Amino acid sequence: MTYSTLKKDSLAFSLLGAAQAIALVRDGAALPQALTQVFAQSAAPAPTRGAIQDIAYRTMRGIGRAETLLGNLASRPPEPTLLHCLLCAALCLLADVDDPAYENFTVVNQAVTAVSSDPQMAHAKGMVNAVLRRFLREREALVAAAIKTPFGLWNYPVWWIDRMKAAYPQQWQAILTAGNAAPPLTLRVNRRKTSVAAYLDTLASHAITARQIGPDAIRLDTAMPVAQIPGFDDGLASVQDAAAQLAAPLLDLQDGMRVLDACAAPGGKTGHILETAEVELTALDNNPKRLLRITQNLQRLQLQAKLQLGDAGTGSQGGDWWDGQLFDRILADVPCTASGIVRRHPDIRWLRRKTDTEQLATLSAKILDNLWQMLRPDGKLLLVTCSVWPQESEAQAAAFAARNNARRLPAPGQLLPTADAEHDHDGLFYALFQKC
């Protein structure tokens, strides 16, 4: 891989970087980690990193259609993989007639330039030019043919589409559509430092338009880097989806309580708990790097918690990370397929396998049963998943309650992803239990 012959502010450079990130996802990497690797290897400046990221995310949301189009445009799958991914990225840009990011001729020209710059792909520059120009000539007919297939229409694996139909016979199309939309930038206002009304005024004074969509939630009309958000570095606000902001209020926190935030990274809910009440909080995660992210978030918010490295599925018998003192509240944000947050993480749909749901539900059940033993009588445990699959959400909650004789309290249950003027949130599940 070489970027040396390309201008770092060119679309060709960005297309090549996005294609490399997409190729890494095809090999099993999560898109954020793939982008981090590309940024390091390419030494891309900040504006170019933004362009690479935008193209990569656009492609992940539309790669089903791009793959279908490419199959109809090319006589055989383009090789190497990087060439295949670059063509998919270019086709995604050209197919987006509602929100075009670049002029058509620029995309074609720069795709050819990107291919020409790489010795392993240079032989295919004529083919790339021909494929992309043919698509522009026949775009309407080619897209019409592509969307006749579920894969080309919905941009999800076929097994995912079939499972969504079975789980939500009435809502499956709306759920898939919501997952293909670019997510908003939603902020949580830090009630310890300001109010929603005051923070909206602050944004307005910087010519940033936004609206309130939850008790502490503000959605910006236009997304922007957090470094440009007024007061962000001072902890006035944090990035957090409106659905995720329901967790802390549901815990019914009171000052002085002993609280466990299990599977806590990256720390969004951790910060919200500490903004809500003066509690003795333990933030648990089994990954040291993820614990570091919690530390960074809390430092920005000027809040403190006990950060604990450990496995939420072990320790209830002592001798591990738990000190044996019961908790008043436990937030159990358990592992899941993350099927409810694909609009923010479009690579998830391509990384997951059909068998992941059962395996993760089994792991989460073990974690819940373990954490339940750490809860004091009359204490409350909040089960949270960012999944829309019933096996990980409602079925998990019902089975847990039956196994542990847990009293179920009112909670939102399954929130399906939605985006409209009044409601804009990911697909999360909430179940609240009290220990008898």
N, C-alpha and C positions, 0 to 999 in steps of 0.2 A: 504494500500500500504506500503510495507516494502522493503527497499534496504539494510538493515543491514547485511544480510548474504552474500551479493555479493561484490566482489572486485570492487572498483570504476573505475578501469582501464580495466575492463573486457567487452567483447561484450555483455554478459548477462545483465550487468548493463545498457548498452546503449540501448539494445533492449527493456528492460522494461521501460526505460524513454521515448523512442520514442513511444512505444505503449500507454503509458499514455497520451502523447501529442495528438496522433491521436484520442484517445477516447474523449478527450476534444473538438477536432474539430467536431467530430460526434455530440457532444452536443451543437454545435453552436459557439464555441470559434474560433477566428482567430488563425492561427498557431503560429505567433510570441508571442502572449500573452499566448498561451498554453505552449509553451516552457519556457517562463519566469517563469511560475508557477511550472513547473517540475524542473527547475534548482534550484529554491528556496527550494522546498520540499526535493529534493534528496541531496542537498549540493554537487553537482557534481563538480569536479575540471575542469579547463578550457579545457584540452584536451578531457575529457569525454563529456563536453557540446558540443564540436564540433562534436563528433561522434553521439550523440543523435540527434542533429540538422540535420546532413547529412542523417541519416536513416529516420527521420521523413519526410524530403523533398523528398527523393527518393520514399517513400511510397505514399505520396500525389500525386506524378506524375504517379504512377503505380498502384494505388489501385483498379481501375476498373478491370484490368487484374487479380490482386490478389484475389479480391472478386469472380471473375468468376472461377478462379482455385480452390479456397477454396470450392465453391459450388459443384464442381465436385469431390473433394477429401474427403469431410466430409459428412456423412449421414444426419447431421442436423447442423444448425448454431451453432458454438461453443459459449458457455457462461461461464463466464460473458463477457461483452463487451471488457474488457481488454485482455482476451485470444484471442478473435476474432482479435483484432487489432495487437496483437503480432504475430499471425500467418500470417497476411497480410504483416507485416513488414519483417518477415523472408522469405516469398515467393517472395517478391519484390527483396530481396538480391539474392536469389537463381536463380531467373528468368533472372537476368541481366548478361548474358554471355559475352556481349561486353565490359562491364566495371565493372568487379566483384570487390567489395570492400573487400571481405573476402573469404577464402577458404570454399568450400561447407561443409566439415565435421565440420568446426569451427562454422558455422551458425547453423547447426542442434544441435550440442552439447550444444552451448551456449543458444539456444532457450529453450531447455529442462531444462537447469540449471536455466534460468530466471523463467520459469513456476514453477519449484520445489520450488523456494524461496518464493513464495507467497501463503499463506494459502488458498486463494479463488480459486487458479488455480492448486495447486499441484496435485489434483486428475486427471488432464488431461495430465500429463507428458508423459504417454504411447501413448496417442492419438497424441500428438504433434510430438513425435518421429516417429510414424508410418506415419503420413500425410506427413511430410517433406521428409522422406526417400522414400516414394512412389513417391513423385514428382520428386526426382532426378532420380529414375529408369525410369519413364515414361515422363520425362520432354518434350521431343520433341512432343509426341502425345498430351499431355495435353495442351501445349501452342498452338499447331495448332488448337485444338478444341476451346480454349478460344478466339482466334482472329477471329473466324468466326462470333462472335457477335460484333456489333458496340461498346458496352460498354467495352468488353475485348480487342478490337483492339485499340481504340482511347483513353481510359482512361478519358472520359468525360461523364457527364449525357447525356442520349439519347436526351433529349430536346435541350441541348446545341449543339450537333452534327447536329440535324435537322435544328436548327436556322442558324447555320453556313453555311450549304448547301444552304439554301434559300437566305442568304445575299450575299454569294460569291460562285456562282456555279462553277467557274473555279479555285478558290484559296483555297477552304475550307480545302482540305487535307494538303496543305502546312502550313496553319495557325494553324491547330490542331497539326501538327508535331512540328512546332516551339514552341508551347506552352508547349510541353512535354520535351523540351531540357533544360538542366541546363544552366542558364544565365551566361554570362561573367561578369567579374569585370571591369566595365568601369569607368574611372576617368575623371573629368573635371579639367583641369589645370587652376589655378588661374592666369589670365593674369596680375593682379596687382603685382604679386610677382615673376613670372618667365614666360618663354615661353615654348611652346610645345617641341621645339627642345632641349632646355636646360634641361627640365624635363626628356625627354627620355634619355639624357646622364646621368642624375642622377640615373635613374632606372638601366641603363646598368652598371654603376659603382658598383651597388649592385647585379649584376648578375640576374636582373629581366628583362625578355624579354617582349616587348610590341610593339604596333604599333598605329599610329595615324589613327582614323576612322572618324574624324570630325574636325571642326576648332579648338576646344579646347578639343576634346575627344581623350582619349587614352584607348585602350583595353589591359589589361594584358593577356598574354598567359596562365598564371596559376593564379587562384584566391588565395588570401591570406588574413589573418586578417588585418584590417586597421592599427593596431598597428605596423605591420611589414612594412608598406609602407613608404618609405623615404619621410620625409617632411610633412606627413599627419597631424601630431599634430601641425605643424607650419603653416598650412593653405595653403600649396603649391598646394594641390589638394583636391578634394571632390569626393565622389562616386555619380555618376549620369549617368543614361542611355543616350546614344547618342541622342535618339529621344527627351528626355526631355530637352536636351541642346539647342534645337531650339527655345525655348520660349523667352529667353531674347533678342536675336538678332532680332526676329520678331517684338518686341515692338518699334524698332527704337528709342532708348533712347538717350536723350541729357542731358548734365549736367544741373542741376537746375530744372529739371522737378519734378512735384508732381505725385507720382506713388502709386497705390494701388495693392498689391498682395493679392487677396481675396482667401480664403480657402488655406492659405499659408503653413501650416504644411505638412511635417516636415522641410521645409525651403530650399530645394535644389535650387528651382528657385529663392527664395528670395536672397540667396547668389550670384547666377549668375547675377541677376540684379545689385546688388551693386558692383560686380566685373567689370561690363560693363560700368557704368557711375556714376557720382556723382549726385545722385538724393535724393529727400526727400521721403523716402519710408515708407509706412504704411503696415505692415504685419498683416493680419486679420485672425483669426480663432476662432471658437466657443468652443474650448476645451482647458482649462488651461494647461493640461498635454502636449498637442501637441504644445502649445505656448512655453512651456519650452524647447522642442526639438529645436525649431527655435533659442531660446536664446543660447543654447549650440553650435549650428552650427555657429552662428554669432560670438560668443566669440572665437571659434577656428580660424575663418577667420579674426578676428580682424576688424569686420565691425559692423555698427550700423544701426538700423531701429527702427521705432516706432511700438512696438508690441501692438496690440489692440485685446481685447477679444470682440467678437460680432458675430452676425448672418449676413452673407452676403445677406440674403434674406430680411432684414429689414433695416431701418435706413435712407432711402432716403428722408423721410419727416422731418428729424431732431428729436432730443430728444432721440436718441439712441447712437450708437457709432460714427456716422459721425458728423464732425464739420461744415458741410455745405459748405466747400470749394471744388470746383470742381477739379477733377484729370485730368492730361494731358494723362496719360496712366493707363489702368486697365488690370491686368492679372486675368482672371476668369477661374481658374482651378476647374471646377465645379464637384460636386459629380456625380459618375457614378458607373457602375457595375464592373469597373476595368477589363473588359474582355480582354483587350489588354496586360495585364501584368501578365498573369497566369504563365508564365515560372518563374517569380520571386516570385509569390504568388500562388502556385499550389492549395492551399486550397480554393481559391476563387470559383473555379468551383463547389466545393461540398457545399459551403455555400450559393451560390446564388439560388434564386427561379425564375421561369419563369416570375413572375409578377414584379420583381424588376426593370426591364428596364423601364417600363412605369412609375412607381412611382418615380424613380430617375430622369427621363427626365422631369417630371412635376415639381419636386423640382428645378431642374437646370434652367428651363425656368423662374421660379419666381425669382431666384437669378440674372439671366442675365438682366431681365427687371428692377430689382431694381438697379443694378449697373450702368446700362445705364443712369439713371437719375443723377448719380454722375460724369459723364464724361463731360468735357467742349466741346463746339463746336470745330470741327476739331480734337478733341482728338481721340485716338484709343483704342479699347478694343480687347483683344486677348482671344478667347474662346479656352480652352484646355480640352480635356477629355482623359483618358487612356482606352477608350472603342473602340471596333470594331463594336459594334451594331449600324446600321445606325440611329435608333431612337434617340440615344444619341449623335450622331455626325452630319452627313450631314443634316438629317431631322431637327434636333434641330437648326442648323445654318440657314437653309433656312427659318424656321418659325420665328426665332428671327429677321432676316433681314426684313421680310415682316411686322411684327408687329411694328417695330420701325423705318422703313424707313432708315435703316442703309446701308451705302455704303460698299460693300464687297471688300476688297483689296486682292491682291495675297497672298496665304499662301499654305502650303503643302497639306491641306486637310487630307484625311485618309491615315495614314501610317500603313501598315500591318506589323506584327512582322516578322522579318527576321534575319537570321544568316548565313553569308558567309564571305569570306575573306575581302571584301571591305565594306560590310554593315552589321551591327549587332545592332539591336535596337528593342525596344518594339513596340507595336501597339498603337500609339497615334493619336489624331485628332487635327488639328489646323484650325481655321477660324479667320480672322482678319477683324475688322469692323472700319469704320470711321464715326464719327457723323457729319452729314451734317449741 
